[in-house]
Amino acid sequence: MKNKNIIILGAGLCGLTLAYLLRNSNYQITVIEARNRLGGRILTKNTSGETPIDLGPAWLWNQNTNLLNLLKELEIPIHQQFATGNAYYQSMASQPPQLFQLPENQEPSYRMAGGTNSIIKKLSSVLSSIDLKLNEPVLNLEENVHQMDVRTSKSTYQADLVVSTIPPRLLVNNIEFTPDLPDSLVNIANNTHTWMADSIKFGLSYHKPFWKEKGLSGSCFSNVGSFTELYDHTNDNENRFALAGFMKPALTDLSSSQRKKMILSQLEDFLGKEALDFISYEEQCWAQEKFTRAQSHYLLSPHQNNGHSVYNHLYFNNKLIISGTETASQYAGYMEGAVRRAQSVFEFIVSSNS
């Protein structure tokens, strides 16, 4: 009896975690990724060779137990997010930023040593038995009697089971299904918020942590201007220094150079001219990333329909599972949700074939 073929769509955290869990099974595993890189919405840039700057997810917390256990298993250290000292907050454009003390008893957050991409690198390094296909968008999924045909921009593959980790909204808009998916699923998927799809992240690396030298935490919050949040992004060894944060989503239609100019102007208002003496500037506008944000796009509430019960069903006569962080029953839209959903799908596959 031949081994079952399982095709995983998407090489982000959920897809690679599922492949990692299945790596020693009797299944033949293929991971197909539309981008020319692994990681999906996990993106760490280090253009200058200085501080790794996370332009996707960055933080995890003590309650993220499944992710923490996976990091421990993969021997990836974490370090606590620096949040000591004063912070700035600007509520109105007519008033300058106001200084306040961050509460000392706030729940600690953590980051991965070397940046969040560390987990992607480590997962991929132990997947030698897994067939990874990059730069290969899926165009069509067709159900046949005994298998699924997966047609990409380069080839056609056959699978006994397809597991999609593509954001549901992207899945139903970018891929053609034969036969059509149920209207009830398509409707929910079109109204399922995609984590990071409305976000613009940025970061600047520096020769020294001038904000710490002034007794500042590096945290800045603003209701006006170009950025909404800013945090210290110093590396785990505390020898590479950076600030990173989120821009206003309304800046999506501007050019990168326009956004950069606005960010620098606001940083100077908050932190002084030293903020302009940076080594590198990095940004990622996820709303302009075609493998994150669906073309058919209208604003949804954060986490809207994440973890909806429609994603608990199997489709095409049990040949298609819709997975990914947005489909997780807990911590949907976060790294923890991606890991939990991968684990639940793995447990289902193993139990249903035992």
C-alpha positions in Angstrom: 0.0 0.0 0.0 1.4 3.3 -1.1 2.1 6.1 1.4 -0.5 8.9 1.5 0.5 12.1 -0.2 -0.2 15.2 1.8 0.2 18.7 0.3 0.5 21.7 2.6 -0.3 25.0 1.1 1.8 27.8 2.7 5.3 27.7 4.2 4.6 30.1 7.1 4.7 29.1 10.8 1.6 26.9 10.7 2.5 25.1 7.5 6.1 24.5 8.5 5.1 23.4 12.0 2.7 20.9 10.5 5.4 19.6 8.2 7.8 19.3 11.2 5.2 17.3 13.1 4.7 15.0 10.1 8.3 14.7 9.2 8.8 11.2 10.7 5.5 9.8 9.6 4.8 7.5 6.7 3.2 10.3 4.7 4.8 11.8 1.7 4.8 15.6 2.4 5.0 18.4 0.0 4.9 22.1 1.0 4.0 24.6 -1.7 4.7 28.3 -1.1 3.7 31.2 -3.4 6.5 33.5 -2.2 10.2 33.1 -3.0 11.0 32.7 0.6 9.8 30.8 3.7 8.0 32.3 6.6 4.9 33.9 5.3 4.0 36.8 7.5 7.1 36.2 9.6 9.7 38.5 8.1 13.0 39.5 9.7 15.2 42.0 7.9 18.9 42.7 8.6 20.0 44.8 5.6 22.8 46.6 7.4 24.1 43.6 9.2 23.1 45.2 12.4 20.0 44.5 14.5 17.5 41.9 13.1 14.3 43.8 12.7 11.0 41.9 12.8 8.6 43.4 10.3 5.9 40.7 11.0 5.2 39.2 14.4 7.7 39.9 17.1 6.4 39.1 20.6 5.2 36.2 22.6 3.9 35.9 26.2 4.0 33.4 29.1 0.5 32.1 28.2 1.8 31.1 24.7 2.6 27.7 26.1 2.5 25.7 22.8 4.8 28.1 21.0 7.1 28.3 24.0 7.3 24.5 24.1 8.1 24.4 20.4 10.9 27.0 20.9 12.3 24.9 23.7 12.2 21.8 21.6 14.0 23.6 18.8 16.5 25.1 21.2 15.7 28.7 20.3 16.3 31.1 23.2 14.0 34.0 24.0 14.8 37.3 25.8 12.5 39.7 27.6 11.3 42.8 25.8 12.9 45.9 27.3 10.2 48.1 28.8 12.0 50.0 31.6 11.9 53.7 31.9 9.7 56.5 30.6 7.6 56.5 27.5 5.9 59.2 25.4 2.3 59.6 24.4 0.7 62.2 22.1 -3.0 62.4 22.2 -3.6 65.5 20.0 -1.6 67.2 17.2 -2.0 70.5 19.1 0.0 69.2 22.1 3.6 67.9 22.3 4.2 64.3 23.3 3.8 63.8 27.1 6.2 61.8 29.2 4.9 59.0 31.5 6.3 56.1 33.5 5.6 52.6 32.2 4.0 50.5 35.0 6.4 48.2 36.6 4.0 45.3 37.1 2.9 44.9 33.4 3.0 41.4 32.0 6.4 40.7 30.4 6.7 40.0 26.7 9.5 38.2 24.9 11.2 38.0 21.6 13.2 35.3 19.9 17.0 35.5 19.8 18.1 36.5 16.3 14.6 37.6 15.4 11.3 35.8 14.8 12.7 34.3 11.6 14.9 32.0 13.8 12.0 29.6 14.2 11.5 29.5 10.4 15.1 28.8 9.9 15.2 26.1 12.5 12.0 24.4 11.3 13.2 24.3 7.7 16.6 23.0 8.7 15.1 19.8 10.0 12.8 19.2 7.1 15.2 17.5 4.8 12.7 14.7 4.0 10.0 17.3 3.1 9.7 18.6 -0.5 9.6 22.4 -0.3 8.4 24.3 -3.4 9.0 28.0 -3.4 7.8 30.7 -5.8 4.9 28.6 -6.9 1.4 30.1 -6.4 -1.5 27.7 -6.4 -4.0 28.5 -9.1 -6.6 25.7 -8.9 -7.7 22.9 -6.6 -9.8 20.2 -8.2 -11.4 17.2 -6.5 -11.3 13.9 -8.3 -12.7 10.6 -7.1 -9.7 9.5 -5.1 -7.5 12.5 -4.9 -7.1 16.3 -5.2 -5.3 17.8 -8.2 -3.3 20.9 -7.2 -2.4 23.1 -10.1 0.3 25.7 -9.6 2.0 28.3 -11.8 4.6 25.6 -12.6 3.1 22.1 -12.3 0.2 19.9 -11.2 0.4 17.7 -8.2 -1.8 14.9 -6.8 -2.6 14.5 -3.2 -4.8 12.3 -1.0 -5.1 15.2 1.4 -4.6 19.0 1.0 -4.1 21.2 4.1 -4.3 24.9 3.4 -2.6 27.3 5.8 -3.3 30.2 3.5 -5.4 33.0 5.1 -9.0 32.0 4.4 -9.9 35.3 2.7 -6.9 34.9 0.4 -7.7 31.3 -0.2 -11.2 31.8 -1.6 -10.2 34.8 -3.7 -7.0 33.8 -5.2 -7.6 30.1 -5.9 -10.2 28.5 -8.2 -12.0 25.5 -6.9 -13.5 22.7 -8.9 -16.2 22.1 -7.9 -17.0 25.3 -6.1 -16.6 25.6 -2.4 -19.9 25.9 -0.4 -21.3 29.4 -0.3 -21.5 29.3 3.5 -17.7 28.7 3.7 -16.9 31.4 1.1 -19.1 33.9 2.9 -17.3 33.3 6.2 -13.9 33.3 4.6 -14.5 36.6 2.9 -15.4 38.0 6.2 -12.5 36.5 8.2 -9.9 39.1 9.2 -6.4 38.4 8.0 -3.8 39.0 10.6 -1.2 41.7 9.6 -3.1 42.5 6.3 -3.8 46.0 7.3 -0.4 46.7 9.0 2.7 48.6 8.1 5.7 47.9 10.3 9.0 49.7 10.3 12.3 49.7 12.2 15.5 51.7 12.4 18.8 50.5 13.6 21.3 52.7 15.5 24.9 52.6 16.7 23.9 53.2 20.3 20.6 53.1 22.4 20.4 56.8 22.9 16.9 56.5 24.3 18.2 54.3 27.1 20.9 56.8 27.9 18.1 59.3 28.5 16.2 57.0 30.8 13.6 56.2 28.1 12.1 52.8 27.4 11.9 53.5 23.6 8.2 53.1 23.8 6.1 55.8 22.1 2.4 56.0 21.4 0.5 58.4 19.3 -3.1 59.1 18.2 -1.7 61.5 15.5 1.1 61.5 13.0 2.6 58.7 11.0 3.2 56.0 13.6 0.9 54.6 16.3 3.3 52.5 18.4 7.1 52.4 18.8 9.2 50.0 20.9 12.8 49.2 21.8 14.1 46.5 19.4 17.5 45.9 20.8 18.9 42.4 20.1 19.2 39.6 22.6 22.9 40.2 23.2 22.2 43.9 23.8 25.0 44.9 21.4 22.8 45.9 18.4 20.2 48.6 18.8 17.0 49.5 17.1 13.5 50.9 17.4 10.5 49.3 15.7 6.8 49.8 15.5 3.6 50.2 13.5 2.5 53.0 11.2 -1.0 54.2 10.6 -2.7 51.9 8.0 -3.9 55.1 6.2 -0.3 55.5 4.9 -0.7 52.4 2.7 -1.1 54.3 -0.5 2.0 56.5 0.0 5.4 55.5 -1.4 8.0 54.0 0.9 10.1 57.2 0.7 7.1 59.3 1.6 6.4 57.1 4.6 10.0 57.2 5.7 10.1 61.0 5.6 7.0 61.2 7.8 8.3 58.7 10.3 11.6 60.5 10.7 9.8 63.8 11.2 7.7 62.3 14.0 10.6 60.5 15.5 12.5 63.8 15.8 9.5 65.4 17.5 9.4 62.5 20.1 13.1 61.6 20.6 15.1 64.5 19.3 17.7 64.8 16.5 19.5 61.7 17.6 16.7 59.7 16.1 17.8 60.9 12.7 21.3 59.4 13.1 20.2 55.9 12.1 22.1 53.1 10.3 19.2 51.6 8.3 15.5 52.0 7.8 13.3 49.0 7.1 9.6 48.7 6.4 7.0 46.3 5.3 3.6 47.3 4.0 1.6 44.1 4.3 -1.5 45.6 2.6 0.6 45.8 -0.6 1.7 42.2 -0.3 -0.4 40.1 -2.7 0.1 36.9 -0.8 -1.2 38.5 2.4 -4.1 40.8 1.4 -6.8 39.7 -0.9 -7.6 41.9 -3.9 -11.2 41.8 -3.0 -10.7 43.8 0.2 -12.9 45.8 2.6 -12.2 46.6 6.2 -13.0 44.0 8.8 -12.8 44.2 12.6 -9.6 42.7 14.0 -9.9 39.0 14.4 -13.4 39.0 12.9 -14.5 35.4 12.4 -11.1 34.1 13.4 -11.6 30.5 14.8 -15.1 30.2 13.2 -16.6 26.8 13.5 -16.8 26.5 9.7 -13.1 25.8 9.7 -13.6 22.7 11.8 -15.2 20.9 8.8 -13.5 19.0 6.1 -14.3 19.7 2.5 -14.2 17.8 -0.8 -15.1 14.5 0.8 -12.5 14.8 3.5 -9.7 15.7 1.1 -9.3 19.4 2.1 -8.6 20.9 5.5 -8.6 24.6 6.0 -5.9 25.5 8.6 -3.7 28.5 9.4 -3.6 30.8 12.4 -7.0 32.5 11.5 -8.7 29.1 11.9 -7.4 28.3 15.4 -9.9 28.0 18.2 -7.5 29.8 20.6 -5.1 32.6 20.0 -6.2 32.9 16.4 -4.2 35.4 14.4 -1.1 35.0 16.5 2.0 32.8 16.4 0.5 30.7 19.2 -2.6 30.1 17.2 -0.5 29.0 14.2 1.3 26.4 16.3 -1.9 25.2 18.0 -3.7 24.8 14.7 -0.8 22.9 13.2 -0.8 20.6 16.3 -4.6 20.0 16.1 -4.5 19.2 12.4 -1.5 16.8 13.0 -3.5 15.0 15.7 -6.5 14.7 13.5 -4.4 13.3 10.6 -2.7 10.7 12.8 -5.9 9.6 14.6 -8.0 9.3 11.4 -5.4 7.0 9.9 -4.6 4.9 12.9 
